[in-house]
Amino acid sequence: MSTPKPTTHGQGAGPDLTSSIMKRLGYKPITPTSARTRRIRKWTSRTAFLTLVLAAIIVGSKLQSQSPGARLPVGPTIPSAINHDLTYHGATIDRAIQTIKNLSPRFDVAPVMDLPKSVPIDDQPVPVQVGCLPQQQFGWA
């Protein structure tokens, strides 16, 4: 970068920064080395800022979850609600599915298999298999 030339016009006798400002704004050509250095600095500062923000979020969430004032979920969780519904309302769900099957048009006449009846079990929740469809787990064909 060239040394700014002092000027004598205007309000003060400061250095003339017009050339360097025009280069930064893209109105004058700059050397490829200078352009590459600016590009690297720009992306490095963006990456550093993003890293700091992510680190602050992670540290803040860890501290918040370990603090004594952290709020725990109140009431049933989603898996326990599903288990409860399948355990205590299984017969209703079976009837609803059978009604939907009877209402849907059938183009091929095949024997309809009876759905297994759900029996509520008061002591044990129904195990939910992760990664399979309800039709596969409960035999709803």
C-alpha positions in Angstrom: 0.0 0.0 0.0 1.3 3.4 -0.9 2.0 6.1 1.7 -0.8 8.6 1.8 0.1 12.1 0.5 -0.7 15.0 2.7 -3.2 17.4 1.4 -3.7 21.1 2.0 -7.3 21.6 0.8 -10.5 21.0 2.8 -10.9 21.4 6.6 -7.6 20.0 7.8 -4.2 19.1 6.6 -4.5 15.3 6.9 -3.3 12.5 4.7 -5.1 11.8 1.5 -6.9 8.4 1.9 -8.9 8.6 -1.2 -6.8 6.0 -3.1 -7.1 3.3 -0.4 -10.8 4.0 0.2 -11.5 3.7 -3.5 -9.6 0.4 -3.7 -11.6 -1.0 -0.8 -14.8 -0.1 -2.4 -13.8 -1.8 -5.6 -13.4 1.3 -7.8 -9.7 1.0 -8.3 -7.7 -2.2 -9.0 -5.8 -3.9 -6.2 -3.1 -6.5 -6.3 -4.1 -10.1 -6.3 -2.1 -10.7 -3.1 -3.9 -7.9 -1.3 -7.3 -9.2 -2.5 -6.5 -12.7 -1.4 -5.3 -11.5 2.0 -8.5 -9.5 2.5 -10.6 -12.4 1.5 -8.8 -14.7 3.9 -9.2 -12.2 6.8 -12.9 -11.7 6.0 -13.6 -15.5 6.1 -11.4 -16.0 9.1 -13.2 -13.3 11.1 -16.6 -14.8 10.0 -15.6 -18.3 11.1 -14.2 -17.1 14.4 -17.4 -15.1 15.1 -19.6 -18.1 14.3 -17.4 -20.4 16.5 -17.6 -18.0 19.4 -21.4 -17.8 19.0 -21.8 -21.5 18.9 -19.5 -22.0 21.9 -21.5 -19.4 23.9 -24.7 -21.2 23.0 -23.4 -24.6 24.0 -21.8 -23.4 27.2 -25.0 -21.5 28.1 -27.3 -24.4 27.5 -25.0 -26.8 29.6 -24.9 -24.3 32.4 -28.7 -23.7 32.3 -29.5 -27.4 32.2 -27.2 -28.1 35.3 -28.4 -25.1 37.3 -30.8 -25.7 40.2 -33.4 -23.5 38.6 -33.6 -25.6 35.5 -37.1 -26.4 34.6 -37.9 -30.1 34.2 -40.7 -31.2 32.0 -44.0 -31.2 33.9 -46.5 -33.9 33.2 -46.3 -36.8 30.8 -43.7 -37.1 28.2 -44.5 -38.1 24.6 -43.4 -41.8 24.9 -45.4 -42.2 28.2 -48.5 -40.6 26.6 -48.3 -43.0 23.6 -47.8 -46.0 25.9 -50.8 -44.9 28.0 -53.0 -44.4 25.0 -52.1 -47.8 23.5 -52.6 -49.5 26.8 -55.9 -48.0 27.9 -57.5 -47.0 24.6 -56.3 -49.8 22.4 -59.8 -51.2 21.8 -61.0 -47.8 20.7 -58.1 -47.4 18.4 -58.7 -50.9 16.9 -62.3 -50.1 16.3 -61.4 -46.8 14.6 -58.9 -48.5 12.3 -61.4 -51.3 11.5 -64.0 -48.6 10.6 -61.5 -46.8 8.3 -60.7 -50.1 6.7 -64.4 -50.8 6.1 -64.9 -47.3 4.6 -62.0 -47.4 2.2 -62.8 -48.7 -1.3 -61.4 -52.1 -2.2 -60.5 -53.0 -5.7 -59.2 -56.5 -5.0 -61.4 -58.8 -3.0 -59.2 -60.4 -0.4 -60.1 -62.0 2.9 -60.0 -59.4 5.7 -58.0 -60.6 8.7 -59.3 -59.8 12.1 -57.3 -57.3 14.0 -55.9 -58.4 17.4 -57.9 -57.0 20.2 -55.9 -54.8 22.6 -56.2 -55.8 26.2 -55.3 -53.1 28.8 -52.5 -54.1 31.1 -52.4 -52.1 34.3 -49.0 -53.1 35.5 -46.8 -53.0 32.3 -46.7 -50.4 29.6 -46.9 -51.5 26.0 -43.3 -51.6 24.6 -42.8 -49.3 21.7 -40.5 -50.5 19.0 -38.4 -47.7 17.5 -37.9 -47.7 13.7 -41.0 -49.7 12.7 -44.5 -48.6 11.6 -47.4 -49.2 13.9 -48.9 -51.7 11.4 -45.8 -53.8 11.7 -45.6 -53.6 15.5 -49.3 -54.3 16.3 -50.1 -56.5 13.3 -52.6 -54.1 11.7 -51.7 -55.4 8.2 
